[in-house]
């Protein structure tokens, strides 16, 4: 029973983390679209040539954000978004495991 509850809470935490990650990456995408229009146009052209339309454009924009031209730009807002994305990725990896371990520890003490 405790394992089922732990699994459910862990899944809820994972779903929430994915939601927050998507929200953050969408915010980065919109910021780049509005403030770095030349780079966005370049990524849009690459996306069109690769096929797949808007989906590929967002992939090329995020790739530029991580390791391309936008990775080296000294923009405080982009740096803040990069830090937020890193924190969310870390929480996405750690939170389900920590929740599950916490529930197991609490359950052990409750049973004994």
N, C-alpha and C positions, 0 to 999 in steps of 0.2 A: 504494500500500500504506500509506504513512504517512498519507494523507488518511483512509483507512478506519479506521485505528487511532485517529486523532484524533477522528473522528466518533463512534466507539464509546465512547471515554473521555468525550467531551463529553456524550453521551446518558446515560451512567451517572451523571455528576455532576449532570445536570439531574433525573434521576429521584430521586436522593438528596436534592436540594434541595427538590423538591416534597414528598417524604415528610416532611422536617423542617418545612416550612411547614404542612403539614396537622397534624402533631403539635403544633406551637405554637398554631395557631388552635383546635384541639380543647381544649388546656389552658386557653386563655383562655375558651372557651365554658363549660367545666366550672367554672372559678373564678367566673365571673359567675353561673352557675346556683346555686352554693352560697352566695355571699356577697352577692349583689344580687338577692334573690328577687323583690322588687317589680318591678324593671326586667325581669327574666326573664319574669315573668308577663305583663307588658305586651307584650313581644316575642312571647310564645307566643300571646296573643290576636290580635295582628296577623297572625301566621303562619297561625292557624286561619281568620281571616276572608279571607286572601288565597288559601287553599287550598294544598295541598302538604304540610301537616303539619310534621314535624320539620325538613325541609330549609329551609322558609321561616322557621321560628323561628330557626335558626342564622344565616341571612342577616340577619334583623332584629337579632339580638344583636350580630353583628359590625359592623353598620352603626351601632348605638348606641355600640359601643366606639370606632369610628373618628371619628364626627362627631356623635353624639347626646348623650344625657344622661351616659353613662359616659365620654365624652371629657373632660369637665370635672371629674371626680371626682379628688380628690387622695389616691389610694391608692398607696403605694409599690410594692405587688405588681403592680398594674395598670400602673404606669409602667415597671417592669422588664420586664413582658411586652410592652409597647408597643415598648420599645427592642430587645428580642430579635427581635420580628417585623420591625422595620425593618432590623436587621442581616441577617436571613435573606432578606428581599426583595432587599437589595443584593447579597448573595452569589449569590442565584438568578440575578440579571441578569449579574453579572460573572464568576462562576466558569467557566461553559462557554466563554466567549470567551477568558478568560485561559489555560485549559487548552489550547484549540485553538491559540492563538498560541504557547504554550510548546513544544508538540509540533512545530509548523512550524519554529520557530527551532532546536530541537535537531536536527530532521531535516536542515535545511539544512547545519548544521555537520558532521553525521555523513556526509552524502553527499559533501561537498567535502573 
